[in-house]
């Protein structure tokens, strides 16, 4: 299993030298950008190549970023300009204040954490969210880590090609972890993110077919498990009905703030 230093080195390479690996994530990142509303204060965890931050800034959304790589954050500042703000750090000790954010985005992040790191990170996310704040994100659905294991031909060190430390995420496991951390779970389901913007009937039906297979959780299309959860008053007070009540009340508040602007 990779150490934190090795994990940071791997993603330093992807973020600064092989940024094309993020191209296939654009439909997924557009989906999460579209879930945010003007007037919200949003934290995104993991800068990648800055695509999600750009999408949010274009929508007029206040976004901050947390990432372990200072170099990747500097690169994002050069690319995105003065509107971008981010801090170096880790989910287990988020360098932001209690109740600072309306929404936190963690898409394809939790699989990079050990189970105990995951538990602590959920507590930190709960801390920095406002009352009724939303955590949204995704993890690989029922991933078998051994299928993506590789080995360095020079040193023979074996590792997961993307640095994943956890697999086999399903609805029961994710909802259980979220509820134990004091979140009410609204949605948790498998899906594949496809690009419907390509013209022509063949690309459209191919994308539709992939979407349907993703909803069924078929591994051949590499589905993600999407989750949306709300910060409750305390652990154990969660559930779909209380989630919907808090989300409805919160959306009304966001709408009122937007009308005043």
Buried (B, 14 or more C-beta within 10 A) or exposed (E): EBEEEEBBEBBBEBBBEEBEBBEEBBBBBBBBBEBBBEBBBBBBBBBBBBBBBBBBBEBEBBBBBBBBBEEBBEBBBEEBEEEBBBBBBBBBEBEBEEEBBBBBBBBBBBBBBEEEBBBBBBBBBBBBBBEBBBBBBBBBBBBEBEEBEEEEEEEEEEBBEBBBBBBEBBBEBBBEBBBBBBBBBBEBBBBBBBEEEEEEEEBBEEBEEBBBBBBEBBEEBBBBBBBBBBBBEEEEEBBEEBBEBBBEEBEEEBEEBEEEE
